[in-house]
Amino acid sequence: MLRTAGFFLTLLLVTLAACGKPPFELDDITGVNYGHDFALTDHNGKPRTLADFRGKAVALYFGYVHCPDYCPTTLADLALTARLLGPDASHFQVLFVTVDPERDTPAVLSKFVPSFNPSFLGLYGDAAATARTAKEFKTVYQKYPMPNNDYTVDHSVGTFIFGPDGQLRLFAQYGAQPQAIAHDVKLLLHATGSTN
């Protein structure tokens, strides 16, 4: 009797564990107390907040157009992620938030960001809106002067991923494989039935 009860208790615990959190490959940051929203403008001139993308998984990345390495690499990886998603790509939105609004005008963003995937959007704000958004996402950036009146911008790297319900769920470290991102985005989309 006790042996049978123990067996069913073990079976129940295994079943409950299987019904727990999805097996994400990226960092699960569900429930963090930051990254709730933003108020910026897209490269087409349309004001945007997170609510505009409800029903989609959103990948949000902070960077700048003149970045020589991290930013183009990350956008290329996210473009491959979109291809790997297949039909689910229509429920996946990439947002590139510039930390260099001085140079990254709407015209510049509109050429750079969609060159990786036509659905990708560049977002910008004035200096205050940029700082406010970066602070909300615990992202840091700093301008450093270079010769010939030029400058570079050091910034945090990594991609924030929201579920279709608008909740921040995952963080993809720089260099995360597109296959892993696509895997987790599919989990988010199908867990909520967003692709139905």
C-alpha positions in Angstrom: 0.0 0.0 0.0 2.7 2.5 1.0 4.8 1.4 -2.0 1.8 2.0 -4.3 1.2 5.4 -2.7 4.9 6.3 -3.2 4.8 5.3 -6.8 1.8 7.5 -7.5 3.3 10.4 -5.5 6.5 10.1 -7.6 4.4 9.9 -10.8 2.5 13.1 -9.7 5.7 15.0 -9.0 7.2 14.0 -12.4 4.0 15.1 -14.2 3.9 18.4 -12.4 7.5 19.0 -13.2 6.8 18.3 -16.9 3.9 20.8 -16.8 6.2 23.5 -15.3 8.2 26.2 -17.1 9.0 25.5 -20.8 12.6 24.3 -21.3 14.1 27.6 -22.6 17.6 27.6 -24.1 18.0 31.3 -23.4 18.1 33.0 -20.0 14.6 33.0 -18.5 14.1 36.4 -16.8 10.4 36.1 -16.4 9.2 38.4 -13.5 12.1 40.9 -13.5 11.1 44.3 -12.3 12.4 46.2 -15.3 11.8 46.4 -19.1 8.1 47.1 -18.8 7.6 49.5 -21.8 9.0 52.2 -24.0 7.8 55.3 -25.8 9.8 55.9 -29.0 9.2 56.6 -32.7 9.9 54.1 -35.4 11.9 54.9 -38.5 8.6 55.5 -40.4 7.7 58.3 -38.0 5.1 56.4 -36.1 5.1 56.6 -32.2 5.5 53.2 -30.7 5.0 51.5 -27.4 5.2 47.8 -26.5 1.4 47.5 -26.8 1.6 48.1 -30.5 3.1 44.6 -30.9 0.7 42.6 -28.7 0.2 39.2 -30.1 3.8 38.9 -31.3 7.0 37.8 -29.7 9.3 40.9 -29.7 13.1 41.0 -29.8 14.4 44.3 -28.6 18.1 45.2 -29.0 20.0 48.5 -28.2 22.7 49.5 -30.6 23.7 52.0 -33.2 24.2 52.1 -37.0 27.9 52.9 -37.0 28.7 49.9 -34.7 31.4 47.9 -36.3 30.6 44.5 -34.9 28.0 43.6 -32.3 25.0 45.4 -33.8 25.2 44.1 -37.4 26.1 40.6 -36.1 23.1 40.6 -33.8 20.7 41.9 -36.5 22.0 39.2 -38.9 21.4 36.5 -36.3 17.9 37.8 -35.7 17.3 37.8 -39.5 18.3 34.1 -39.5 16.1 33.5 -36.5 13.1 34.9 -38.5 13.9 32.6 -41.4 14.2 29.6 -39.1 10.7 30.5 -37.6 9.1 29.8 -41.0 5.4 30.7 -40.9 5.8 31.8 -37.2 8.0 34.7 -38.5 4.8 36.8 -39.0 4.4 36.7 -35.2 8.0 37.8 -34.5 9.0 41.5 -34.4 12.5 42.8 -34.1 13.0 46.3 -32.7 16.4 48.0 -32.9 16.6 50.9 -30.4 19.4 53.4 -31.3 21.6 54.7 -28.5 23.0 57.2 -31.0 20.0 59.3 -32.1 22.3 62.2 -33.0 23.5 60.2 -36.1 20.9 57.6 -36.4 18.2 59.7 -38.0 15.0 58.1 -39.3 16.4 58.2 -42.8 19.6 56.3 -41.6 17.6 53.8 -39.6 15.2 53.2 -42.5 18.0 52.1 -44.7 20.0 50.1 -42.2 17.5 48.2 -40.0 15.2 46.8 -42.8 18.2 45.8 -44.8 18.5 42.7 -42.5 14.7 41.9 -42.8 12.0 44.2 -44.2 9.8 43.7 -41.1 12.5 44.9 -38.7 11.9 48.4 -37.2 14.4 51.0 -36.0 13.3 53.0 -33.0 14.6 56.4 -31.8 13.9 59.2 -29.4 15.6 62.4 -28.3 18.5 62.2 -25.8 16.1 62.2 -22.8 13.8 59.4 -24.3 16.9 57.3 -25.2 18.3 57.7 -21.7 14.9 56.9 -20.1 14.4 53.8 -22.2 17.9 52.5 -21.6 17.4 53.0 -17.9 14.1 51.1 -18.0 16.0 48.1 -19.6 19.1 48.4 -17.3 21.1 49.1 -20.5 24.2 51.4 -20.4 25.9 53.3 -23.2 28.6 55.9 -23.4 29.9 58.0 -26.2 33.7 58.1 -26.6 35.5 60.6 -28.8 37.7 59.6 -31.7 40.0 61.5 -34.1 38.5 63.7 -36.8 35.6 64.8 -34.6 34.2 61.3 -34.8 33.0 59.1 -31.9 32.1 55.6 -31.0 29.5 54.3 -28.5 30.1 51.6 -26.0 26.9 49.9 -25.0 25.4 46.8 -23.4 24.8 43.9 -25.7 22.1 41.3 -25.6 18.6 41.0 -26.8 15.4 41.2 -24.7 12.6 39.0 -25.8 8.9 39.5 -24.9 6.1 37.0 -25.1 3.0 37.8 -27.1 1.3 39.1 -23.9 3.8 41.9 -23.7 5.7 40.4 -20.7 9.5 40.4 -20.7 10.5 36.7 -20.7 14.0 36.0 -22.0 17.4 37.5 -22.5 19.7 36.4 -25.3 23.3 37.0 -24.5 25.4 38.3 -27.4 26.3 35.4 -29.6 23.2 33.3 -28.8 22.6 30.9 -31.7 19.7 31.8 -34.0 18.5 28.2 -33.6 18.2 28.7 -29.8 16.4 32.0 -30.2 14.0 30.5 -32.8 13.3 27.5 -30.5 12.4 29.7 -27.5 10.3 32.1 -29.6 8.3 29.2 -30.9 7.7 28.1 -27.3 6.5 31.5 -26.4 4.2 31.8 -29.4 2.7 28.3 -29.1 2.3 28.4 -25.3 -0.1 31.3 -25.7 -1.8 30.2 -28.9 -0.7 33.4 -30.7 -0.1 31.6 -33.9 -3.6 30.1 -34.1 
